[in-house]
Amino acid sequence: MKEERKEKQYGVIAFLPLFVFLALYIGSGIIFNLLGVEGAFKKFPRHVALLIGIVVAMLMNRGMKLDKKIEIFSENAGNSGFMLVGMIYLLAGGFQGAARAMGGVESVVNLGITFIPSIALVPGVFLISCFISLAIGTSMGTVAAMAPIAIGVAEAAQLNIPLTVAAVIGGAYFGDNLSIISDTTISAAKGVGSEMKDKFKMNFLIALPAAIFAAIMYGIMGGEGNIVGEHSFHILRVLPYLVVLMIALTGFNVSVVLVLGIAMTGVIGFLEGTVNFFTWIEAIGEGMSDTFSITIVAILISGLIGLIKYYGGIDWIVNILSSKMSDRKSAEYGIGLLSGILSAALVNNTIAIIISAPLAKEIGKKYRIAPKRLASLIDIFACAFIALTPYDGGMLMITALVDVSPLEVLQYSFYMFALIIVTCITIQFGLLRTEEER
C-alpha cells in the first residue's frame, strides 16, 4: 500500500512521458513544416516518438522495479477493450481496401454526382461528401475521392473554388464523425464503453441540424453550374456500404458486420469480374496494412496511459478539472475542449480521442454522464478542431491540388462551425439527456 500511495503523488509529473511524445512528434513536425519540408509530420514517426515517451515512463520512479512497470504497461496495453479496438481497426481497413478494389468507392462517388442538380451544385458536393464519408468512414479518403472532382466542377462552372472545397472538407468530417467504420467512432465508443449504435444516434441528433444549416449556406452562396462528362456507377458495388451501415445500426456486433461486408465485396467483385480471389485478398491485406500504424499507436498509448494512471496522473487531472467544474455543464465543456485541443495539437483526431477517452470516462462517472454522450463529445470536438486547422491532412491535400490558401477555405467551413455551436447549445441547455441521467 505504501508503494501505491507513493505512485499517486506524482501529479502532473506523471504526464512527462506524454509531454515528451508530444514535443518530439508535434515539435519536429512544426519545425519541418516551417522549413517547407514535404511530409513534415512523418519525419519523426509518431510511434517512434511514443516509444521514447514509454522509455521515459520506465525510467521514472527509480524505487519501483522495472519488471513491475513493464507488467503495468503490458496489462493496460493488452486489455480486452483495446485489443477489440485493434481488431475492429484491422477489419475496417480490410473492408475499405476490398471495397475500393472492387470499385465501390468510385461507384459511391459517381452515384452522388449523377444526381446533383445544377441549381444546387455546391450543397450537392457537400451532401455527396457526407454520404461518401459515412459509407467509407474516412475523411482523408473522402477528400482524396471528391476534391479533384469538386475542383474540376468548380473551375468548369466558374464557381467559388474555396467555397466548393470547404464543402468537401465539411462533408468529409460529417461521416468521419459518424460512420461506424471510422477509427474515431470506434475509438470514442470503445474508449468510454458506449455501444456504437447509441453513439451514432446521439451524434446524429447533433450533426443533422449542423449539416442542414451548412447545406443551406452553401446553397445561398454556391451559385449555379453544370457537371459535365459521364459518371457511371454500379448500384451493386454500393450495396456492401449500405448493408454494413444498416446492420451495424441495429446493434449487431460490429466485428461480424465488417466480416460480412468484406465477404460481400468479394462476392460482388467475383460476379462482376472486377477482382479475382487473389487480388481481393491482396486488397484486404493492403487495407489492413493502412490501419497497422494506428492500431499499434492505440495499443502503446493504452499501455502508457496505464502507467500514467498508476503514477497518479489521471487522478491529478481529474481533480484539477473537477475543481474547475461546478456541475455537469462545465464537465462537458471541459471534456470537449480537452479532446479538441489534443486533436489540433497532435494533428490526429484518433490519437486525441484515444488519450482523452479514459479521462472523459473518469469525469463522466463523477457527473453521471452517459457513455454515449461522452463518446459523442470527444469525437465531435476532436473532428471539429482538427478540421479547422490549416495543417490538417485534408486541407494540405486540397491546397496542393489548387492554388488557394487555407484561410480562404476555412472562412467557408460552415459545417464545422455549426457543429461546434450546436454541440455547445446542447451542453448549455442540458439537451439530449438520457433517462438514466435524468
Salt bridges, closest charged atoms under 4 A:
GLU4 OE2 - LYS8 NZ 3.79
ASP198 OD1 - LYS197 NZ 3.37
GLU272 OE1 - ARG237 NE 2.43
ASP290 OD2 - ARG100 NH2 3.82
ASP315 OD2 - LYS8 NZ 3.98
GLU332 OE2 - ARG328 NH2 2.81
GLU332 OE1 - ARG373 NH2 3.14
GLU362 OE2 - LYS309 NZ 3.76
ASP379 OD2 - LYS199 NZ 2.50
GLU435 OE2 - ARG438 NH2 2.67
GLU437 OE2 - ARG328 NH1 3.16
